[in-house]
Amino acid sequence: MKKYAIKRILQLIPILFAITFLSYGMMRIAGSDVVTRKMENTGGVVSEAALDAAREELGLDKPFLTQYFVWLGKLLRGDMGNSYVSGVSVFDTFISKLPATLLLTATSILLTIIISIPLGILSAVKQNTIADYLIRFCSFIGNSLPNFFVSLLLMYFLAIRVRIFPVIAKDVSLKSVAMPAITLAIAMSAKYLRQVRATVLDELGQSYVAGAKARGIPFSITLVKSVLRASLVTILTLLTLSIGSLLGGTSVVEVIFSYPGLGNLAVTAITSSDYNLIQGYVLWLALIYMVINLIVDASYVYIDPRMRLKE
């Protein structure tokens, strides 16, 4: 296991560098920089000499490769640089937004588990019954609704009409995170419910289920101890991929509710061409997905005994 983990980590290092290089290059291809965006936002007229001086101060006058390797050198020394807009350390900025993102991630995943797994199992066990058709119909509706539309619906009914939750998130609290989390949980539950149903149905068709029934073992015991355990690999993969995307921030939902998470921060950084902040965000996303995939691959061995036989 240790050799496998070390091998995977060594494979991820060049991928990480490639991701940062490509993202840095794509920002330059966009043809705009933070100095130009600042001037556009102020609406004032600034001489070209002043713009060049501002770019020189930020190091934006240097060639692309020089800028990249300067940034990379600082990163390898543990310095992610400062935001071109606020002047605050990129690392400190991310740390300040992390609690909000962690709370949103945990709440959304918890709601998704509570909704999708029981309903997915029920739909599989009650295949082709009224309960199955109703659950699948609801999942189809939930899958069809875009996040921004669900956000607006929740905002109208729960914040404006009933006034249970605030229209705009004021702080990092359960009350502020409720509507963004419900929005994300609806979309994820609708998608994962169908996957859970398909996985459980596949396991229910296996010969060991028929064998357990022939030996007189109660179906509930077979379902919990055998079918669900065998289905955990697929379910775990789906949930962990969602954790990765949630930890990276959900831009549309966070912007609509003005939720102070990493997704909102990323949108602000992109609209202002804040290169250092964008690079920090891309690096964060890459690390999150790599670490989560590594953890999931390692966990397969402990969840599914068949994986141990392949080791």
Secondary structure, DSSP 4 states (H G I P E B T S, - for coil): -HHHHHHHHHHHHHHHHHHHHHHHHHHHHTT--HHHHHHHHH-----HHHHHHHHHHHTTTS-HHHHHHHHHHHHHTT---B-TTT--BHHHHHHHHHHHHHHHHHHHHHHHHHHHHHHHHHHHHTTTSHHHHHHHHHHHHHHHS-HHHHHHHHIIIIIIIS--S-SS--SSSHHHHHHHHHHHHHHHHHHHHHHHHHHHHHHHTSHHHHHHHHTT--HHHHIIIIIHHHHHHHHHHHHHHHHHHHHT--HHHHHHTT--SHHHHHHHHHHTT-HHHHHHHHHHHHHHHHHHHHHHHHHHHHH-HHHHHH-
